[in-house]
Amino acid sequence: KEEAIVAVTKVKYKGVFYLELLYDKLRNWFILSGYDDPCKLGERKYSEKIKPGGKDLEVLWETKKNEEDGYFVLRIKVSFYVTNMNEVEVEKEGKKIKMHKGTLEMTFSSDFTENPKDSFWDEKSFVYRLYHRLSGLEDRAEQQKIELYVDTNKIIDEVKAFLNLYRF
């Protein structure tokens, strides 16, 4: 059974930012936090359009972490939408740095799945409900949901902090 933990949450930013560094930072955060590499099998979607006002970019990631031998699946989805992106040179501490200027909108969502393959038990049976309660699976499921909620909010906070660094 699948349950939404964090509904779609958006972060919008307009200004100067360093897209490649943000991309790498988020990717490394997922890997270090025990999630699958969101780029390993390629992004779920990557589209790039060059327009007169600048480049538009859309990237969709989906990454997951399996717990309890695959009985629990924690999944986080991240979307990057960049519009009117142009390269600009910015002077910081006396050095010129190439960065991007445009509008960045990111969306985040997460969901929790218990018994994803329905192969362990029939969830409607009395034996399953009894085992679920007595074995502590119910408590562990709640702990995993809390962990997913915390992780999703941590990645959102990482993005906000990163973008706040580039306010000139």
C-alpha positions as CSV (number, residue, x, y, z in Angstrom):
1,K,0.0,0.0,0.0
2,E,1.3,3.4,-1.0
3,E,0.9,6.6,1.1
4,A,1.9,10.2,0.2
5,I,4.1,11.6,3.0
6,V,4.9,15.0,1.5
7,A,2.5,16.3,-1.1
8,V,4.0,18.5,-3.8
9,T,6.1,21.3,-2.3
10,K,7.6,24.0,-4.5
11,V,10.6,26.2,-4.2
12,K,10.8,29.1,-6.6
13,Y,13.9,31.3,-7.2
14,K,14.6,34.0,-9.7
15,G,18.1,35.3,-10.1
16,V,21.7,34.1,-10.3
17,F,22.5,30.5,-9.4
18,Y,25.0,27.7,-10.3
19,L,22.8,24.9,-11.7
20,E,25.6,22.3,-12.1
21,L,26.7,22.7,-8.5
22,L,23.1,22.4,-7.2
23,Y,22.5,19.3,-9.3
24,D,25.7,17.7,-8.0
25,K,25.0,18.7,-4.4
26,L,21.5,17.1,-4.4
27,R,22.7,14.0,-6.2
28,N,25.5,13.5,-3.6
29,W,23.0,14.2,-0.7
30,F,20.8,11.4,-1.9
31,I,23.7,8.9,-2.3
32,L,25.1,9.8,1.2
33,S,21.7,9.5,2.7
34,G,21.3,5.9,1.4
35,Y,19.0,6.5,-1.5
36,D,19.6,5.2,-5.0
37,D,21.7,7.5,-7.3
38,P,19.0,9.5,-9.2
39,C,21.3,9.7,-12.2
40,K,22.5,6.1,-12.4
41,L,19.8,4.9,-14.8
42,G,19.3,8.3,-16.2
43,E,16.8,10.9,-15.2
44,R,13.1,10.0,-15.6
45,K,12.8,13.0,-17.9
46,Y,15.3,15.5,-19.4
47,S,14.2,18.1,-21.9
48,E,16.1,21.2,-23.0
49,K,14.7,23.9,-25.3
50,I,16.6,26.9,-26.6
51,K,14.4,29.9,-27.0
52,P,15.2,33.6,-27.8
53,G,14.9,34.6,-24.1
54,G,17.2,31.8,-23.0
55,K,17.2,28.1,-22.4
56,D,14.3,26.1,-20.8
57,L,15.2,23.0,-18.9
58,E,13.2,20.2,-17.3
59,V,14.6,17.4,-15.3
60,L,12.7,14.8,-13.3
61,W,14.3,12.6,-10.7
62,E,12.9,9.7,-8.8
63,T,15.0,8.0,-6.1
64,K,14.2,5.4,-3.5
65,K,15.6,3.6,-0.5
66,N,14.6,0.1,0.4
67,E,14.3,-0.8,4.1
68,E,13.6,-4.1,5.9
69,D,14.7,-6.2,2.9
70,G,12.4,-4.3,0.5
71,Y,9.3,-4.5,2.6
72,F,9.3,-0.7,3.0
73,V,10.2,1.6,0.1
74,L,10.8,5.3,0.7
75,R,10.6,7.3,-2.6
76,I,11.4,11.0,-3.2
77,K,10.6,12.8,-6.5
78,V,12.4,16.0,-7.5
79,S,11.6,18.1,-10.5
80,F,13.8,21.0,-11.8
81,Y,12.1,23.5,-14.1
82,V,14.4,26.3,-15.3
83,T,13.2,29.0,-17.7
84,N,14.9,31.8,-19.5
85,M,18.3,30.5,-18.3
86,N,21.4,32.4,-19.6
87,E,25.0,32.3,-18.7
88,V,26.3,35.3,-16.9
89,E,29.6,36.4,-15.4
90,V,29.5,37.4,-11.8
91,E,32.3,39.0,-9.8
92,K,32.7,37.5,-6.3
93,E,35.7,38.3,-4.1
94,G,37.5,39.8,-7.1
95,K,37.1,36.8,-9.3
96,K,34.8,36.4,-12.3
97,I,32.6,33.3,-12.1
98,K,30.4,31.9,-14.8
99,M,26.9,31.2,-13.5
100,H,23.3,31.1,-14.7
101,K,20.6,33.6,-14.5
102,G,16.9,32.7,-14.9
103,T,13.9,31.3,-13.0
104,L,14.2,28.0,-11.2
105,E,11.2,26.2,-9.9
106,M,11.7,22.9,-8.1
107,T,9.0,20.5,-6.8
108,F,9.5,17.8,-4.2
109,S,7.2,15.0,-3.2
110,S,7.6,11.7,-1.3
111,D,5.7,8.5,-0.8
112,F,6.0,5.5,1.4
113,T,5.1,2.0,0.2
114,E,4.7,-1.0,2.5
115,N,4.8,-4.5,1.0
116,P,5.3,-3.2,-2.6
117,K,5.2,-6.6,-4.3
118,D,2.2,-7.9,-2.3
119,S,4.3,-11.0,-2.1
120,F,4.8,-11.1,1.7
121,W,1.2,-11.4,3.0
122,D,-2.4,-10.8,2.1
123,E,-3.0,-7.5,4.0
124,K,-6.6,-8.3,4.6
125,S,-6.1,-11.5,6.4
126,F,-6.4,-11.8,10.2
127,V,-3.0,-13.5,10.4
128,Y,-1.3,-10.6,8.6
129,R,-2.9,-8.0,10.9
130,L,-2.0,-10.0,14.0
131,Y,1.6,-10.5,12.8
132,H,1.9,-6.8,11.7
133,R,0.9,-5.6,15.1
134,L,2.8,-8.1,17.3
135,S,6.0,-8.2,15.3
136,G,6.6,-4.4,15.5
137,L,6.2,-3.8,11.8
138,E,3.5,-1.2,12.5
139,D,6.0,0.8,14.7
140,R,8.8,0.4,12.2
141,A,6.5,1.6,9.4
142,E,5.8,4.7,11.4
143,Q,9.5,5.3,12.0
144,Q,10.2,4.9,8.3
145,K,7.4,7.4,7.5
146,I,8.9,9.9,9.9
147,E,12.4,9.4,8.4
148,L,11.0,10.0,4.9
149,Y,9.3,13.2,6.0
150,V,12.5,14.4,7.7
151,D,14.6,13.5,4.6
152,T,12.2,15.3,2.2
153,N,12.3,18.4,4.3
154,K,16.1,18.2,4.7
155,I,16.5,18.2,0.9
156,I,14.1,21.1,0.5
157,D,16.1,23.0,3.2
158,E,19.4,22.2,1.4
159,V,18.0,23.7,-1.8
160,K,16.8,26.9,0.0
161,A,20.1,27.3,1.8
162,F,22.0,26.8,-1.5
163,L,20.0,29.3,-3.4
164,N,20.3,31.8,-0.5
165,L,24.1,31.7,-1.0
166,Y,23.8,33.2,-4.4
167,R,21.9,36.4,-3.6
168,F,24.1,39.3,-4.7
